[in-house]
Amino acid sequence: MREHRTRGFSRKAGFASGRLAPGAGLAAPGVGLDALAALRDVVLSSGFETVIKTLEQDRLVLCGPRHRWQDNRQAYRYGFDEGRLVLGGRKVRLRKPRVRSVDGRELELPHWRHYAGEDPLQERVLEQMLVGVSTRNYARSLEPVQEGLESVGTSRSEVSRQFVVRTARRVREFLSRSLVDLDLPVILIDGTRMGEHVLVVALGTDISGRKHVLGVVEGSTESEAVCRALLGNLVERGLKLERARLFVIDGGKGIHKAVREVFGAWALIQRCQVHKLKNVLEHLPEGKRAWVRAAIRRAWQRGSAGAARGKLKELARQLEAQHPGAARSLVEGLEETLTVLALGMGATLSQTLRSTNPIENLQGTLKRVANNVKRWRGGQMALRWGVSGLMEAEKGFRRIRGYREMPQLVAAIEAMVGAKSVDRNEEVA
């Protein structure tokens, strides 16, 4: 039985023909039609008319003029088939012209290959998910298409598939970005929980005060192994090891040990004062937390690290008798809570770098982006959503508060690292 040239296609099937629908057009004044819908229909109709004309032009180039004999014919027209093109975050069905070579092979129209790409659809799906649209409501969030066009590719499963494809590509690109050209005197590291998974994020600040998301790694805790994997990835991508640098961390032992192991004497560590204050207060009854909080904050606001150290040790002695847990928590890692103060920076930059608040704000965006996720299906899913949220947060980055003091901070960091290196050498000698 001879193959029919139009695989089951019928003009009555409801596919877009590219021709303006009867009655379509801009409404005359007083007719009472929706002007916006009328304009949209005209734009869509004329757009599809152009698409069909372009495809027919491709057929003309491949097959030559219709109804004319050609001695050197290479291809011939072969009716129409069902085709799908991306339009406004969905796919629509329309008539696709077919061409076959003289030896029976199906030939692809050049412009069809260009029009039919799925990247625009994946980008639209990604954008909708990042602004909080769920897969269930994705179809409702799109602009209605012209009557007569059949929309496909908006089901929950299809939207989810498109999102997975695009975000998986994003993860690969994100985790391979080169850091060679970045001079980063300050790096903040902190973790955030997503279901049963923890994402440890590194945020760098360059000498001009601009922030850069450097990397992220997924694990179950902020363990040394997880944090060392993150730092190792940064070094592999070009982060310079032998550079005096300030690390601002939340006080986790795993992060602390990983920083010391990877960067050694080149690293100064500032323990987050917000986390330290929270840890101390957890050892106290509710009635005593207010005055202890005020006393600790007054100490940190002292003009020098020596004055702050004296006040904090005095407070620890006052707490020792009745609240030894709070006293031990206060003096544990005390020196590293005063690193920025010891660098002698201005009040604005010091306030910025005394805590991991800059990276906490970043993680707030990450959680907002993933708000619709109710069940995490593994670490790869957490990583895909995490990277998407981090890249979304990057769009709104501003320079850190006090960025004009960054050159003085860099000089102070290098001087302190150099002084500590001399002290260690003298001890060895």
N, C-alpha and C positions, 0 to 999 in steps of 0.2 A: 504494500500500500504506500502510495507516494506521500512523503512528509509534507504537511501543510506549512506554509511559510510563516504563518502567524500563530504561534503556539497557543491556541485556545483563546487568543485575544479577540475581544469584540468591542466595537465602539459603544455598546450599551453597558459595558462593564463598570463604567463610572470613573475610568482613569482620566487624568487631565489630558486634554488634547492640545493644550497650548492656545486654543482659541477663546476669545472672550465669550463668556456665557451670555445667552440671550437676556437682554435687559440690564446687563451689568454696566456700570458707569457711574459718574458722579450725579448725585440727586439734584434736580432743579429746585430752586427755592420754593418752599411751601409744599413739596411733595410728601414730606414727613418721614423720609428714610434716614437711617443713621449715617450721617456724613462720614464719620470715621470708618465705619465698615465699608461704605461705598468706595472711599479712597483706597482702603486696603485691597479690596477686590480688584480695582483697576490696576494697582501696582503689581499684585500677584499675577493677574492675567497677562499683562504686558510683559512681565518678567518671564513667564513660561512660554509666551509667544516667541520671545527672543531665544530661549533655550532650544525650542523646536526648530527654529530657523537655523541656528548654529549647527545643530546636529544634521539637518538636511544639507547644509553646506558641506559638512564633512562627507556625506554620502556622494555629493556631486563631485568632490575632489577624487574620491576613491573609485567611483563607478562611471563618471562622466555624465553628460546630459541624458535625460530620459528620452526613450523612443528613438535613439539614433544608433546606427551601426558603428562599431568600433573594431578595427582590425586587431589592435593590441590590447583588448579589454583584459583587465586584471581582476576585476570584481564586479558583482552585480547586486542590485537591491534584492532584499529577501523579506519584505513585509515588516511587521512590527512585533515586539515582545513587551512583556511587562518589565518596567524598570523602576528603580527607587532612587530618589535624590534627597539630600539633606536640606531641610528648610526650617529655619526658626526653632532648632532644638528637637526636630522630629524628622522622620522620613515620609515622603509622599510618593504615591504610585502614579506613574504616567507612562505614555506610549514611548517605547524606545525603538528607534529605527534600527533595522538589522542589515548587515552587509556580509556577504560571503565571497571568498575568493573563487576563481574559476575552478580550482581543484577541490572545492567543498568545505574549506576551513572558515570558521566564523572569525570575522575581523572586528576588532574593537575600534569604535569611533574615538579619535583623539580627545575631543572635547568631553565625551562621556567619562573618560578616565579622569579628567580634571574635575568634573562636576560631582562625581560619585564618591569622592573621598570622605571618610568617616571622621577625620580629625575635627572639622567644625562641630560635628555632633558631640564628640567626646568633650570638646572644650565647653560647649553649652551645658552639658550634663554636669561637668565638674563645677562650673560657676554656680549653677542652681543648687547643688548640694552644699557648696561652701557658704551660701547665704541662708541656709537653713531649710531648704525645701526637701521634704522627704520623698522617697521613691514612690510612695503611695499617691502623693499629691503632685507629682512632677507634671503629668499631662495637663492638670488644671492650671498650672502656672504659666503655660505657654499661650501666646497670642493665637486666637482662632484662625484657621486657614480658610481659604475661599471655599464656598459650597461646591461640592462636586469632587474635591480632592480627598482622597482617602489617606488618613494619617496612620503611620505604623511606627514602631520603635519607641513607644512611650510606656510600655508595660513596666511593672516593677522589676521583673527579671532582666529585661533588656536595659533599663536604665542602670541597674546595679552592675551589669556586665560592662557597660561602657565606662562607668566610674572606676571599676577595678582596673580595666585596661589603661586608662589615662593616669590614674594615680600610681600604678606600678611603674610606669615609665618615669613619672616624676621622682619616685624614690631612687631609681637608678641614676638619674641625672643629678639629683640633689647630693647623693652620697659620693659622687665622683667630681664635684666642683673643685677646681684647683684653688689652693690657698697660697700659692707661691708669691703672688704680688701683694699680699696683705701684710702690713706691719701692725701687729696686734699686741700692744703693751698690757692690755687688760682682757682677761677671759673670765666669764661667769659660768658656773656649772651648777645645775640643779635638776631634780627629777620631778616628774608628775605622773600620777597614776591614771591609767585608763583600763577600767575593769580589773582583771588580775595581772595586768602588765604595767611595767614602769618604763617610761621613756626618759632617759637622761639626756639633757640638751646642753650644748655648749654655745654660748653667745659671746662673740668677740667685739671689742671696741678699738677702732684704729686711732691714730694719733690726732685725727681731726674730730674725734668724738662720734663718728658714725658707727652704728651697730651692724653686725653681720652675724646671721645664724651660721655657725660653723659646721655643726653635725649633730646627729642624734643616734642613739642606740637603744634597742629594746631589751629588757630583761625582766626578771621578777622582783629584783630589789636593786638598790644603789650599791651593789657589792663592788669590791675592788676589781674583780675580773671584768665586770660589765663596764666600769669606768675606765679601766685600762684599755679595753677594746675601743672605746670612744676616742681616747687620747691617741692611741696608736693609729687610728684611721686619720686623725687630723695631721699627724706627722707624715704619714704616707702621702697625703695630698699636698704636702709642701709647707706645713707650719714649721717655722724655724725653731729648733731645740735650744740652741745657744743664744738665747736672748733674755735679758732680765725682764721679768713679767710678773704682774700681780694677778693672782687667782682669787676670785671671790666665790666662796662655796658655802653650803648650808650647814657645815659642821659634821656631815656624815663621815664616819671613819673610812669607808670604802673609797670615797672621792679623795679624801685627804691622802691616804696611802698611795693611791694611783698617781696623783699629782707629784708626790715626792719621788716615786719610783721612776716616772717617765722624765720629769724635768729637773729633778735633783736640786742643786744649789741655785739654779737660775730662777726658781720660783719663790715668790713671797705669797703668803696665804693670809687672806682676810676672812675670818669666820663671820658669817652673817649675824649681826647684832639682833635682828628681829627673831631669828631662830633661837639664839642664846637666851634672850629674855623670856621667850615662851617656855623653854626647857626649865629655867630657874623657877618660874611661877608655878609650874606643874607640881613642884615639891612643897608648895605652901597652901595653907587653908585659905579660903576665899577672903576672910577678913583681913589678912595681912598682905594681900597681893598689891593693893593700891599703893601703899607707901614704899614697898620694895621696888615696884616698877618705877615710881618717881625717883627714888634714890639712884637706881642704876642709870636712868636716863640723864640725871644731873651729872653723874660721874662721866658719862661718855661725852657730855657737852663741855667738859673742861678743855682748856686751851692746849694742853700737852698730854702725851701718853703717860708721863710720870705722875702727873696729878690725878688722872683718871685711874691709874693702877692703884695708887694709894687709897683712894676713896672706895674702890671695889673690894680691896682686901680688908679694909676696915668694916665694910658691910658684911663680908663673909664671916668675920670674927663675931659680929653681933648675932648672926644667924646660927652659928655653930652649935650652941647649947641646945636650942629647942628644935632647930630644923637643919640637921647636919646634911641631909640630902641636897637641900637648896644651896648650902654653903659649898659643898663639893662641886655641884654643877656650875656655880659661879666662877670658881677658880680654875676649873678644868678648861684648858685651852685659852686662858685669860689673855695671854700675850697676843694671840692671833686675832682676838676681837679688837685689838688696838693698833693693828698694822697701819691702817690708813691714817689714823690720828698721829702715829709716829712719823709718817711721811711729811707731815707739816703742810698739808694742802689747805686751800681755802674752804670755807664752810659749805659752799654749794656742792663742789665736786666730792668733798669728804662725805656729805650726806648721801650722795648718789651711790658711792662705792662701799658704804658701810654695811650694805645688805644686798641680798639677791633680788630686791624688788624689781629691777629692770627685766630680769628673766621671768619673774613671777607674772608680770603684766603680759609677757609673751605667751606664757602658758595659759593665761586667761582666754586669749584669743583661740588657742588650740582647743580648749574645752568647749568654747562656744560653737566652734565649727563642728565638733563631734557630738553636739548635744542630742541629736536625733538617734544616735546609735544606742540601742537597748541591749544588744548582745554581741560581745566580742568573740569572733571566731578565730582566734589565734593571734600570734605576734605579728605576722605579716599584715593583717588587717589593722592592728593598732599602729604599726609603722606607717602604713599608707595614709591613714587619717592624720597621724601626727605630722608627717612631712607636709601634707596639704595645708594643715593649719598653720605650720611655721612659715610656709611660703606666703600664705595669706597675710600673716602678721607683718612680714617684711615690707609689704606694700605701704604700710602706714608708719614705718620707722622714722623717727626724728633723732637728731643728735642728743646725746645725754646732757642732762643739766650740769652746767659747769664745764662744758667742753673747752672753753677758752683757756682753762688751766691745765689742759692735757700736756703741753710741752714741759711745764714745771713738774708734773707728776712723773713723766718719763725720766727726767733727770734725777728726781728723788729716788725712784725705783732702782735705777742703775747705781746710784751712790750707795744705797743700803745693801744691795746685793754685793757690790764690790767690797764694802766694809766687812760684811759677814764672811766673805771669802778670805780676806786678810786674817780675820780672827781665827778661822779654822786652820789656816796654814801655820799661824804662830803656835796654836795648840799642838799640832803635829810635830813642829820643830822642837 
